[in-house]
Amino acid sequence: MIPLTSLNGNKKYLRPSHILEIRKTPDTVLVLCNGNCMIVKETVEEVLDMIFVTPSCMAAEVLH
């Protein structure tokens, strides 16, 4: 799960597999598989890093 921050500052955790699409408007909008949208403070690049970089970093830590 990846940590995300809603616009009001609340932390939420989301499974990357629930993200269907990431849109870059002035805000970052996550379109979820259930059709809901979630606006977050993180940039598109930050969300992508958390999805694709974090799991490999976590696996590396477990192996050491």
N, C-alpha and C positions, 0 to 999 in steps of 0.2 A: 504494500500500500504506500501511496505517496502523500506527504503532507501538503495541503494547500490552504491558502488564506483567503477567506471571502472578503468582500469590500468593507464589511463592517469590522474586520479584524479577527473574526472567529476562525480557529483552526479546524480543518476538516481533513479526513483521511479517505482517499479514494483508490479503488483498485484500478490500475491502468487499463485493464481489459474492459472496463465499463465506459471508457472514453471512445466515442465513435469519430469525433472530429475536434480539432482545435482551431478556432478562428482568431485572427488578429484584427481587432477593431481598435479603437483607442484603448479598449480593455481586452483582456484575454478571456475568451468565451469557450468553455468546454461544452460540447454537445454530447450528451450521454446516450447510451444504447436505448434507454427507455423514452427518449425524446425530450427529456428535460435539459435545460441549459444551466450552466453554473459559471458565474463571472468570478474570476480570481485575480488577486493582486500580482501573482507571479507572471513573468513574461512567457511568451510561447517557448522561447529558448530554454528558460528555466524548467518549464514543465517537461519538455523533451529530454533535457538532461536528467531529470529525476526518473523518467521512464526508462531511458536507455543506458544511463551511466550508473545510477545507484545500484541496480541489482548486481552488476558485475563487481562493483566495489564491495558490496556486502558479502558476496561469495568469496572474494579474495581474503576478507577479514576472517571468515569462518575457517578457511583453509590454513591460516597461519596460527 
